[in-house]
Amino acid sequence: MKKRLGPVFWIGLIVILVINVSPYLWTLITSLKQQNEIYNVKILPKGLYFDNYVQVISESGFLTNILNSIVVSGATALICIIIGVPAAYAFARLKFRFQNTLFMLVLFITIFPGIFIISPLFSFLKEIGAIDTYFALILPYVAYFTPLVVWILTGFFRTIPRAIEEVAIIDGCGIFKVITLIILPLSLPGILTVGIITFTLSWNEFLFALIFTSSDSARTVPVAISQFQGIHSLNWGQMTAAAITATIPIVLISVALQKYIISGLTAGAIKE
């Protein structure tokens, strides 16, 4: 007999939903208001004001900033996967000296504050003339997010039964064929999941983007949004319109790959 969910559950679910949805709804409403309406008590605007979006898209370099974010985040995700997949497979399947110590070091790097390396990294990038370029962002992002990819994929690879690989090896497959023809197809949900996570983290990163870029030629979305301000006040209408516009690519990618994300996240929780 199925157990019915009580009213406490539904009330709690509604409260959590309201808490999570309210900031996004408020941002959307604010983006459709005129500047003089934003500080009014009324929540809803008198009419839909789309000029904020028009100004963000046509009268500023924000589309260039979105393109910069796509290039930087896409390159970061791709490089992190290329490096992280073989490293994660090694941690999951091979036995070598100091394996546990190295894996703990990977976990430590994932929580290491980026502010500690800002100064020496800025000096290095300035020395090689990479400031205000894509490379100035991709390099630290790859160094920072690859350990996270290794950590997540190691747990995912451990959920794949070893028997599948052993049978393939008995049939004459080398380790390279085992990885490319068996492990990678089976791991596609996990790989796509960490790719999206890395893409999103790179897309939202602010500190490195603020310090290492100074013009629209390399400036990414988070820093560009912070630039929508007047001399004496913030232009909340354009800022929120820019935030909504910048969210659309992430939402589209997440919706398109939703089934892979769900299967990738749940598979990592299953023990072999």
N, C-alpha and C positions, 0 to 999 in steps of 0.2 A: 504493500500500500504506500503510495507516494505521500510524503510529508509536505503539508502546505506551508508556504512561507508566511510568516506572521506580519502584522502591520509595522512592527519595529524595523523589520528588514527593509520594507518598501520606503518607510520614512527616511531611514538612513541612506538608502540608495538615492532618493530624491535630493537629500541635503548634499551628498557628495557630488551629484550631477550639477546642481546649481552652483556649488563652489567652484567646480572646474570649468563650467561653461560661461559663467558670468564675466570673467575678464575678457574673453574673446568677443562676447556679445557687446560689452561696453566699448571695446576698441572699434568694432564695426560701426556702432551708433555714432561714436565721436567722429569717425572719419567722414560721416555724412552730414555733419553740422558745419555751419558757418562759424568763424572764429568768435563772434560775439554771442553765439548760442552755447558755447562749450561750458561756460561757467554758470549757466542758468540752472535753476532748480529742476526744471522739467527734464525728464530723461529722454523722451523722444523729440526729435527736431520738428520744426514746423513743416518742413519739406525736405526732400532728398537733395542734398547739395553735392553734386559729383565733381565740382570744380577742383576739389582737393586731389582727386585721382588724375584729372586732366593735367594739373600743374605738376604733379609728381612724375607722370609718365612723359609729358611732352616738353615741359619747361625746365627740367633739371636733367642731370646725368644719371638718374637712378636706374634706368635700363642698363646702362653700362656697368653700374655697380652690381646689378643682378647677374649680368653675364660674367663679371669677375668672380662672383661667388660660385656660379655654376662650374667655371673652369677650375678654380682652386679646390672646391669641395669634391668635384668629380675626380680630379687628378689625385687628390689625397686618398680618397676611398679606393681607387684602383691600385695605387702603389702599396697601400697598407694591406690589401688583400694579396697582392703578389708576394709580398714579404711574409705576411702573417700565415698564409696557408701552409707552406712547407715547415715553418717554425712550429706551428701548432701541431702538425702531424708528427713531428719529431718528439715533442713533449708527450703526445698521446700514445705513441706506439713504440718508441725506442727507449732503451735503457742506457744511460751514459753517466759519467761521473759528474757530481755536483748538480744533478738534474733538479732536485727539489730546491736547492739554493738559487739556481738560475730562475726557476719558476716563481719563487718568492720575490726575486728581484723584479721580475716582470710585473707582479702585482703591486710592488712598491712604486714603480714608475707611473702606474695608472693613477695614483693618488698624490703624486708629487706636485706641489704648487708651481705653476708656471712663472710666477713673479720672481722666483729665485734665479731663473736663468735669463731674465729679460736683458740685463745689462751686458753680460758677456756675449750673448747671442746678437744683440744689436751691434756691438763692436765688431764682431766677426762678419756680419752681413754688410756693414758699412765698409769694412776693409776690402771685401771682394766686389763691392759696387752693386750689391743685390737689393739695397733698400728701395722700396716703392716698386717692387716687381712681384710677379706671381711666385717666384722662387723663394722670396723672403717669407712667404706664408706657408707654402707647401712643405718646405724643409722642416720647420718646427712642428707642423701638424702631423706629418708622417712620423717623426720621432716621438711625438706625444701620444698618438692614437694607435700606433702599431701594437704596443703591448696590450692594449685593451682588446684588439682583434685576436691576438694570440691567446689571451686568457679565455675569451668566449669560445673560440673555435676548438681549443684543446678539449673543453668539456663536451663539445658537440661531436668531435671525432671519436671520443671514448664511448659514445652511444652506438657507434657502428660495430656490429659483431665482427670479431677477428676472423671467424670462420670463412667469411666471404673473401677476405684477402688471401687466406691460406689456400682455399680452393683455386683461386686465380693463379697463385704462385705455382701450385702443383701442376696446373695446366700449361705452364710455361711462360706466364707473364712476368716481366721484370718489375722492379719497384716503380719505375717511371710509368709503365702502362697501368699498374695497379692504381696509382694515384690519379692519372688522367682519365682512365676509362671506367673506374669503379668508384673511387673515393669522391672525386669532384662531382659527378652526377648525383650521388647519394647525399652529398653535403650541400647541394645547391641552395636549399632553403636557409641553412645556417650562414652560408657565405653571403647571400643576398641580404640577410638580416644585419650582419655586421657591416656590410657595405652601406646600407641605409643609415645605420647608427653613426658610422664614421662621417658620412656625408652630412648628416644633420648637425653633428657636433662641430664640424668644420664650418658649416653655414652660419651657426650661431656664435662662433667664437669672436670675442670682442677685444681682449687685451692685446694679443699679438697684432691683430689687424690695425688697431689704433696706433701702436708704437712703430710698426714697420712699414706703414703706408702713409702717404701724404697727399695723394692726388687721386682723381677719379680713374686714372689709368690702371690702378691696382686696388683701389679702395673697395672693400666688400660691403655687403648689405648692413650689418649691425652698425658699423661706423658711419655709413651714409645716412642712416636713419637719425643718428644723434646730431647730424649737421642741419636738420630742419629746425632752425631756431632763428628768431629775429634778434635785433639789437637789445631789446629790453624784455622780451618774452619769448616763450616757446610757441612754435606754430603747431599746436596739437592736432589740428585738422590734417595737415600734410604729413605729420609724423605718423599718425595712426593709419592714414591712407597708405603710406609707404610700408608700414608693418603688415597690413592686410595683403598688399601686393606681393611682398616678399614671402609671405606664408603660402601663397598659392602653389609654387613649384613643389614644395615639400609635401603639401596635402595631396597633390596629384600623383606624385611618386609613391606615397604611402598607400593610397587607395588602389593604384594599379598593381602593387606588389603585396597587397594585404594578406593573401593566402600564404605566401612564402614567409612573411614576417611572423604570422601566428604559428605556423608549423616549425619555423626555425627557433622561436623562443620556447615553445613547449618541448621540443625534442631535446634541448639541452638539459632539461630537468629529469630525464629518464635515465636510469642507470643501465649499464650494459648487463 
